[in-house]
Amino acid sequence: MKRIAVLGGGPAGAFAAERMAAAGFETAIFDEKLAWEKPCGGGLTYKAYQQYPFLLDNATPKRLVTETVLAAPGAGSVLLQLAQPLVIYARYDLNRMLLERAAQVGARIEKARVLAIERYGSRWQLRTKAGIFDADFCIVATGARNPLRTFGTQLAPEDTMSTLGYYIAGDQARIDIQFLPQLEGYIWVFPRCGHLSVGICGKGEPAASLRARLERYMREKGLALDGAAFFSHLLPSLQPAAWKRNRVAGEGWLAVGDAAGLVDPITGEGLYYAMRSADLAAKALLSEIGTLADKLQSYRRLLRRDFAADLEFGSRLAGRVFLGRFLFGDVPARLVQFTRRSPRFADLMQDLFAGTQPYLGLRRRLLKNLNGSLWEIAADLCLSRLIPRRA
């Protein structure tokens, strides 16, 4: 295996290409857009830049945000101070930085669409308008809208989440997260360098309905729509059953990032999992394990052990987080109220934002802290009746 074709130049493809090129493989990235914008916040968690410090230590424009306001119907809002800031990029800037890193270690970057891909013997032949490229192995990083139907995850309608939003002029120091009634999703306002990213993600609701919800929120908050650039995109949001059959590798190929369905089914976060899956893919391919089939099986195991099992468990929680009820109220409202009144619960929310609290350990931590949290909440309620809060 000497020549690697990476199909897609987003974060997953660029990082996988960097790893393979740095190891001495002849590596080429094929992408018809290369660096481009995307309707998302563009935030990288502490988990991401702790694992990959260059995501923080670079000259690319970015914002470090340490305040998040959570709001839910019937519960008002709460300010959450983040001990570990979120690092926010414009996606164009982040993609460009990652592509430059890949090029610096020798990856070839082709701004071209792969029109056809065929297997002959143990090799691949890729056809673009510029000609033919032969490869020994393909890394599929084409995103959720993967045109290569026989490669990567197979998304049914129920395994997707719609995201759409606007980039508008403005600035603010905090992130806003707004939960909405009867929506498995949320609205976000992320401050970027030079503008705000204002968007909505949701599952099980038409894009037109999501857009109407978002625009109503923007009007209520005084966020100007006039002249704002609109974007929409599809995200993987796998159901529990889909994780069991998720297709992440096959004969002569493997998939990374969105193309492998590797997105948090609750938050919609995909950047960390794009980077991490690319890293794990390179580790598997560069390992001393015997055959190529063995390497692909190793990749599946690495994904499962590192984060895929946790995301699968998260897919079982998603509906309950957004649409469930707890203590006679909606779960999002209780999240806001508990965060406001319980320091223990606020610490838990901090860790969720930082990406350091896995879903698999969430139940144990909640049960461990529930007694103390309820005492904190009860004490706060009693004190608030005796001692009025300062305005």
C-alpha positions in Angstrom: 0.0 0.0 0.0 1.8 3.1 -1.3 -0.8 5.5 -2.8 -3.7 6.9 -0.7 -6.6 8.7 -2.1 -8.6 10.8 0.4 -12.0 11.7 -0.9 -13.1 14.9 0.8 -11.0 17.9 2.1 -12.9 18.7 5.3 -11.4 18.3 8.8 -11.6 14.5 8.7 -10.1 14.2 5.2 -7.4 16.9 5.7 -6.2 15.4 9.0 -6.2 11.8 7.7 -4.1 13.0 4.7 -1.7 14.8 7.0 -1.1 11.7 9.1 -0.6 9.5 6.1 1.6 11.9 4.1 3.7 12.5 7.2 4.3 8.8 7.4 5.7 8.8 3.9 2.7 7.6 1.8 1.9 9.3 -1.5 -1.3 11.0 -0.5 -3.8 13.0 -2.6 -6.9 14.8 -1.4 -9.8 15.2 -3.8 -12.5 17.8 -3.1 -14.4 20.1 -5.4 -14.8 22.8 -2.8 -11.9 22.4 -0.4 -12.2 25.1 2.3 -15.9 26.2 2.6 -18.4 27.4 5.1 -20.9 25.3 6.9 -24.0 26.1 9.1 -22.5 25.2 12.4 -21.1 27.0 15.4 -17.6 25.9 14.6 -16.7 25.3 18.2 -14.0 23.0 19.4 -14.2 21.6 22.9 -11.5 21.3 25.5 -11.5 17.6 24.7 -10.4 18.4 21.1 -7.6 20.9 21.8 -6.3 18.9 24.8 -5.9 15.9 22.5 -4.6 18.0 19.6 -3.0 21.2 21.0 -2.3 22.7 17.6 -6.0 23.4 17.3 -5.4 26.1 20.0 -1.8 27.0 19.4 -1.9 28.5 15.9 -2.2 31.9 14.1 -5.6 31.2 12.5 -8.3 33.7 13.6 -10.4 32.2 16.4 -12.5 33.1 19.4 -12.1 31.8 23.0 -15.5 31.8 24.7 -16.0 31.2 28.4 -19.7 32.0 28.9 -22.7 30.1 27.8 -26.3 31.1 28.4 -28.8 28.2 28.5 -32.5 28.9 28.1 -35.6 26.8 28.0 -39.4 27.5 27.9 -40.8 28.0 31.4 -37.4 28.0 33.0 -35.8 31.3 31.9 -32.1 31.3 31.4 -28.9 30.6 33.3 -25.3 31.8 32.7 -22.8 29.0 32.8 -19.2 30.0 33.2 -16.9 27.6 31.4 -13.6 26.7 33.1 -12.3 25.4 29.8 -13.2 27.8 26.9 -14.7 26.7 23.7 -12.5 27.6 20.7 -14.6 28.9 17.8 -13.5 29.1 14.2 -15.2 30.0 11.0 -15.3 26.7 9.3 -13.6 28.1 6.2 -10.6 29.2 8.3 -10.4 25.9 10.2 -10.6 23.8 6.9 -7.9 26.0 5.3 -5.6 25.6 8.2 -5.9 21.8 8.2 -5.4 21.6 4.4 -2.3 23.7 4.7 -0.9 21.4 7.4 -1.5 18.4 5.1 0.2 20.1 2.1 3.2 21.1 4.3 4.0 17.4 4.9 3.6 16.4 1.3 -0.1 15.7 0.6 -1.2 16.6 -2.9 -4.4 18.7 -3.0 -6.7 18.4 -6.0 -9.7 20.8 -6.3 -11.7 18.3 -8.3 -14.8 16.2 -8.0 -14.4 12.4 -8.2 -16.8 11.5 -11.0 -16.4 7.7 -10.8 -14.5 5.2 -8.7 -13.8 1.6 -9.7 -12.1 -1.4 -8.2 -9.8 -3.4 -10.3 -7.8 -6.2 -8.7 -6.5 -4.8 -5.4 -6.4 -1.2 -6.5 -8.7 1.7 -7.2 -9.1 3.9 -10.2 -10.6 7.4 -9.6 -11.8 9.5 -12.6 -12.0 13.3 -12.4 -12.3 15.9 -15.2 -8.5 16.3 -15.0 -7.9 12.6 -15.6 -7.3 9.3 -13.9 -5.7 8.6 -10.5 -4.8 5.2 -9.3 -4.7 4.4 -5.6 -4.0 1.4 -3.4 -6.4 2.6 -0.7 -9.3 5.1 -0.3 -10.2 7.1 2.8 -13.7 8.3 2.4 -14.3 11.7 4.0 -17.1 13.0 1.8 -19.4 14.2 4.6 -23.0 13.3 5.3 -24.1 14.0 1.7 -21.9 11.2 0.5 -22.4 10.6 -3.2 -20.5 7.3 -3.1 -23.4 5.1 -2.1 -21.4 1.9 -1.7 -18.9 3.5 0.8 -19.4 4.8 4.3 -22.4 4.9 6.5 -25.9 4.3 5.1 -28.2 7.0 6.3 -31.9 6.4 6.5 -34.1 9.6 7.0 -34.5 8.8 10.7 -30.6 8.8 11.0 -30.2 12.4 10.0 -30.5 15.8 11.6 -31.1 19.1 9.7 -29.0 22.1 10.4 -29.6 25.6 9.0 -28.7 29.1 9.9 -27.5 32.5 9.1 -24.2 34.4 9.4 -25.1 37.9 10.5 -23.2 41.1 11.4 -22.7 41.5 15.2 -20.6 40.5 18.2 -21.2 39.2 21.7 -19.0 37.6 24.3 -21.1 34.5 25.1 -22.7 31.5 23.4 -26.5 31.3 23.5 -28.3 27.9 23.5 -32.1 28.0 23.3 -34.2 24.8 23.8 -37.5 24.8 22.1 -40.8 23.1 22.9 -41.3 19.7 21.3 -38.1 19.8 19.3 -35.3 17.2 19.4 -32.7 20.0 18.9 -31.9 23.6 19.8 -31.0 27.1 18.5 -27.5 28.4 18.8 -25.8 31.8 18.6 -22.0 31.5 18.4 -19.7 34.5 18.2 -17.1 34.1 15.5 -14.4 36.5 14.3 -16.3 39.3 12.5 -19.8 37.9 12.7 -22.3 35.7 14.5 -23.4 32.2 13.5 -27.1 31.8 14.3 -28.6 28.5 13.6 -30.9 25.6 14.5 -30.5 21.8 14.4 -33.4 19.5 14.7 -34.5 15.9 14.1 -37.9 14.7 12.9 -39.1 18.1 11.7 -39.1 19.6 8.1 -36.4 22.1 7.3 -39.1 24.8 6.5 -40.5 24.4 10.0 -37.1 24.6 11.6 -36.3 27.8 9.6 -39.6 29.4 10.7 -38.7 28.6 14.4 -35.2 30.1 13.9 -36.4 33.3 12.2 -39.1 33.8 14.9 -36.4 33.6 17.5 -34.1 36.0 15.6 -36.9 38.5 15.4 -37.6 38.2 19.1 -33.9 38.7 19.9 -33.4 41.6 17.5 -31.0 39.7 15.3 -31.2 41.2 11.8 -32.1 38.9 8.9 -31.7 41.5 6.2 -28.8 40.6 4.0 -27.7 37.7 6.1 -26.2 34.7 4.3 -28.3 31.5 4.7 -26.8 28.0 4.8 -28.2 24.6 5.3 -26.7 21.1 5.8 -27.5 17.6 6.8 -25.9 15.9 9.7 -25.7 12.2 10.7 -27.7 11.5 13.9 -27.7 7.7 14.0 -30.5 5.8 15.8 -29.4 3.1 18.2 -30.1 0.3 15.7 -28.0 2.1 13.0 -24.9 2.1 15.2 -25.0 -1.7 15.3 -24.9 -1.9 11.5 -22.8 1.2 10.8 -20.5 0.6 7.8 -17.2 2.3 8.5 -14.8 0.1 6.4 -14.8 -2.3 3.6 -12.4 -3.9 1.0 -9.8 -1.3 0.3 -11.4 1.6 2.0 -12.5 3.1 5.3 -14.6 6.1 6.2 -14.0 8.9 8.7 -16.0 11.8 10.2 -19.5 12.5 8.9 -19.1 10.0 6.1 -18.9 7.3 8.8 -21.8 8.7 10.8 -19.6 9.8 13.6 -21.5 12.8 15.1 -22.8 13.3 18.6 -26.5 12.5 18.4 -27.4 14.9 21.2 -25.2 18.0 20.6 -24.6 17.5 16.8 -20.9 18.0 17.4 -18.8 16.5 14.7 -15.5 18.3 14.6 -13.8 16.3 17.4 -15.0 13.0 16.0 -13.9 14.0 12.5 -10.4 14.7 13.8 -10.3 11.7 16.1 -11.6 9.2 13.6 -9.0 10.4 11.1 -6.3 9.9 13.7 -7.5 6.4 14.6 -7.8 5.5 10.9 -4.1 6.5 10.3 -3.0 4.6 13.4 -4.8 1.4 12.2 -3.4 1.7 8.7 0.1 2.4 9.9 0.1 -0.3 12.5 2.2 -3.5 12.3 -0.9 -5.6 12.3 -0.7 -8.2 9.5 -3.1 -8.0 6.6 -5.2 -5.0 5.4 -8.3 -6.7 6.5 -6.8 -7.0 10.0 -6.0 -3.2 9.9 -9.6 -2.4 9.0 -10.9 -4.6 11.8 -8.5 -2.8 14.1 -10.0 0.5 13.0 -13.5 -0.7 13.9 -12.3 -1.8 17.4 -10.4 1.5 17.9 -13.5 3.5 17.1 -15.7 1.4 19.3 -13.4 1.6 22.3 -12.5 5.3 21.9 -15.9 6.9 21.4 -18.4 5.1 19.2 -19.8 3.0 22.0 -20.4 6.3 24.0 -22.1 7.9 21.0 -24.3 4.9 20.5 -25.4 5.2 24.2 -26.0 8.9 23.6 -28.4 8.0 20.8 -30.5 6.2 23.3 -30.6 9.3 25.5 -31.2 12.0 22.8 -35.0 11.8 22.7 -35.2 11.8 26.5 -32.9 14.8 26.8 -35.0 17.0 24.5 -38.5 15.6 24.7 -38.6 13.8 28.1 -40.0 14.8 31.4 -38.5 14.8 34.9 -40.0 15.9 38.2 -43.3 16.9 36.5 -41.5 19.2 34.0 -39.7 19.1 30.7 -36.1 17.9 30.9 -34.6 21.0 29.2 -36.4 23.2 31.7 -35.1 21.1 34.6 -31.5 21.3 33.1 -31.7 25.1 33.2 -33.2 25.1 36.7 -30.8 22.6 38.1 -27.8 24.4 36.6 -29.0 27.7 38.2 -29.5 26.2 41.6 -27.0 23.4 42.1 -23.2 23.9 41.9 -22.8 20.1 41.5 -25.1 20.1 38.5 -23.4 23.2 37.0 -20.1 21.3 37.3 -21.7 18.4 35.4 -22.9 20.7 32.6 -19.4 22.3 32.5 -17.9 18.9 31.8 -20.5 18.1 29.2 -19.6 21.3 27.4 -15.9 20.5 27.7 -16.5 17.0 26.3 -14.9 15.3 29.3 -18.1 13.7 30.7 -19.0 10.6 28.6 -22.6 9.6 28.2 -21.8 6.1 29.5 -20.8 7.5 32.9 -23.6 10.0 33.1 -26.2 7.9 35.0 -23.6 7.0 37.6 -22.6 10.6 38.2 -26.2 11.8 38.3 -27.1 9.2 40.9 -24.0 9.9 42.9 -24.7 13.7 42.9 -28.5 13.6 43.0 -28.9 13.6 46.7 -26.5 16.5 47.2 -28.0 18.4 44.2 -31.5 18.1 45.5 -30.3 19.4 48.9 -28.6 22.3 47.2 -31.7 23.1 45.2 -34.0 22.9 48.2 -31.7 25.1 50.3 -31.5 27.7 47.4 -35.3 27.7 47.1 -35.7 28.3 50.9 -33.0 31.0 51.0 -34.5 32.8 48.0 -37.8 33.2 50.0 -35.9 34.6 53.0 -33.3 36.7 51.2 -34.4 38.3 47.9 -31.9 37.9 45.0 -30.1 41.0 43.9 -31.3 42.4 40.6 
